[in-house]
Amino acid sequence: MSAFPPWSWVPCPKQPWGASASHDVEGYLSLENIILSCYAQEEHDEISCPQKEETSCSEKEELIDIATLVQSNCSKVPYYDLHIIYSASYRVPVLFFRAYYSDGEPLGFNAIEKDLPAHSAKALLDSKWTFITQEEHPYLNRPWFKLHPCGTSEWMKLLFHVDVSVAKNGVTIELYLLSWLSVVGQVVGLRIPLEMLNQP
Amino acid sequence: MMEARKYVWEGAIPLQIHLHESEVTTLPPPLPALILAPRIGYLPLLVPHIKPHFSSTLPPGIDTVWFDYKGLPLKWYIPTGILFDLLCAEPERPWNLTVHFRGYPGNILIPCEGEDSVKWSFINSLKEAAYIINGNCKSVMNMSQPDQVELWRSVINAGNLEAYIRVSSKLKLGTVGDEYAADLYSSSLNSRQSIGDTDSTGQVKTGRVPIRLYVWSVNEDFDDLEDAPQIDSWDKISYINRPVEIHGEEGKCFTLLDAVKSLLPEYFPYKSLNNEESSREEDKDEEKVPSENLSEHVESCYSSDDAEVKLVRIQGIEPKLEIPFSWVVNNLVNPEHFLHLCVCLKLPQVKIPSDT
């Protein structure tokens, strides 16, 4: 059966020399070593309730359970590491990811493009809102792939425009992230089960 | 006031570039190439000038060019002047770099395919700056093709500040204006649009300024920069890409030191005053310190020792920390509209509180 890979929060002290207590912890959400939907045999999707942690600081600090994917038997299956990092410039979350085979060999951009769901590959080429670039990870000093944040706040506004209660009450961080992930996840083939979105 | 910008624009660093020994196939080995690199430029743009010097000695194969300084692979998307300010505490002239044409460290450096990659990275940063200042990237994305070409040409032919200003002023990325910088302005600059909200006197109240902060730290004091520890890994540098929010206050100048402290709140938890005339207000300001976050532990740790800003280097100069930040932004900013600050912090001596 399937296991649940929950997202975990990785705190990053800004200072590599090990700073004393920060009032404002920076970090990122991490989901690593997963196989994306195109390869998975999804006979049973187990769905769990999202866990809501208190968010004491403004950074996005919580665990989200998502439907997990059963491992396939294919040997050349790419594994993905996904990080969600907040961009202070664009004031939106940004998805960073990298892919590698089980032997650790990394996938280049062309291989990833082939691996992505067909519809999102086309969306990549057509859309000015979501496109993938290779940039340095803000904390890890290594090249990662990044889903460009330029249009995020535009389409997030569109997403919430239709919901009257949102217009009145604003949106919780959890709902924002789930909605954001429902769009962004499509690019990399990550699916959010419907039940999660119906949580109050 | 154009003068300061001109100096920055025309600043250059003499480089002495050595071919990595593993790529030398002839005897005697080639002499190093000497080249003057614009501060606001990027190392990959120098390759067409460097390569002819070494091409006869290179092993067969396809070029994948990268540079290192004392073994540290250099991030090609950081402007040359910033790399120099950051990695050479004591400026080394000429700056000795090693060039490689093979064996690109793709696990450490993002790929670079020559001028196109650099241009893409530059435009991307410009979009980010536009987003920070204006809340959207429209002005950059709507640039006409000829304007884009002219903007890029003016950057890589670093002498051409006039052309750059002509094109970039259409982007409405403005200048930061406050009463402290106003005296230093020439009338031509006053007509440009200001960042952020202004009140009726034209004084900027709020605004976001694009900043890239590179911080390295030391534990002990040093008198000579020569004694500063060598940076041998990018993990020793904290890179902070976060805008500074300028909150204009009546009668108070927002200084460079204020800006640096606002970017490093965990090292400067108390709002400290650095103008002498404000010391009278210290008593009033003590009440402003948020009490909900203070525990006795924190208080005793930070009681008199904030971290000390030992060095702030911008475009190769070390301004007095009391300088109005708006002047710094308007004159020392890079062509992609980011202000790059290289900061050395001396860490506080943390006092371990005794249990009572």
Interface residues (C-beta under 8 A of the other chain):
Chain A: K14 Q15 P16 W17 A19 S20 A21 S22 H23 D24 A88 S89 Y90 P106 K128 T133 Q134 E135 E136 P138 N141 R142 P143 C150
Chain B: K75 G106 N107 I108 L109 I110 P111 N124 K127 E128 Y131 I132 C137 M141 P210 V215 S217 W234 D235 K236 I237 S238 Y239 I240 N241 R242 P243 L264 P265 E266 Y267 P269 N293 V298 C301 L347 V350
